[in-house]
Amino acid sequence: MNQSHQPATQIVACPDGPLLIRGTVEIVDPDGERLSTHRTIALCRCGVSAIKPFCDGTHKLVGFHTRRPDAPPPLDSAHGRDYE
């Protein structure tokens, strides 16, 4: 029996950057239209990309930062309280 082996898809959360998806993946819009079938894609996490859902590097310009899920929320320095 000859089975083709496809590598596993991997999602990497880049620090202060996009989600990199490596492997075979198909991205479709809400109507089911195919947006991408590339082997490696970068998805926006900052919300500022001009080509959403894909990353265009704008996160670097706006100073987007990620934090650990278990880290306390940042303080609003003007009012000394949480953003969230």
Secondary structure in CASP SS format (residue, H / E / C, confidence):
PFRMAT SS
TARGET T0000
AUTHOR 0000-0000-0000
METHOD secondary structure of the structure
MODEL  1
M C 1.00
N C 1.00
Q C 1.00
S C 1.00
H C 1.00
Q C 1.00
P C 1.00
A C 1.00
T C 1.00
Q E 1.00
I E 1.00
V E 1.00
A E 1.00
C C 1.00
P C 1.00
D C 1.00
G C 1.00
P C 1.00
L E 1.00
L E 1.00
I E 1.00
R E 1.00
G C 1.00
T C 1.00
V C 1.00
E C 1.00
I E 1.00
V E 1.00
D C 1.00
P C 1.00
D C 1.00
G C 1.00
E C 1.00
R E 1.00
L E 1.00
S E 1.00
T C 1.00
H C 1.00
R C 1.00
T E 1.00
I E 1.00
A E 1.00
L E 1.00
C C 1.00
R C 1.00
C C 1.00
G C 1.00
V C 1.00
S C 1.00
A C 1.00
I C 1.00
K C 1.00
P C 1.00
F E 1.00
C C 1.00
D C 1.00
G C 1.00
T H 1.00
H H 1.00
K H 1.00
L H 1.00
V H 1.00
G C 1.00
F C 1.00
H C 1.00
T C 1.00
R C 1.00
R C 1.00
P C 1.00
D C 1.00
A C 1.00
P C 1.00
P C 1.00
P C 1.00
L E 1.00
D E 1.00
S C 1.00
A C 1.00
H C 1.00
G C 1.00
R E 1.00
D E 1.00
Y C 1.00
E C 1.00
END
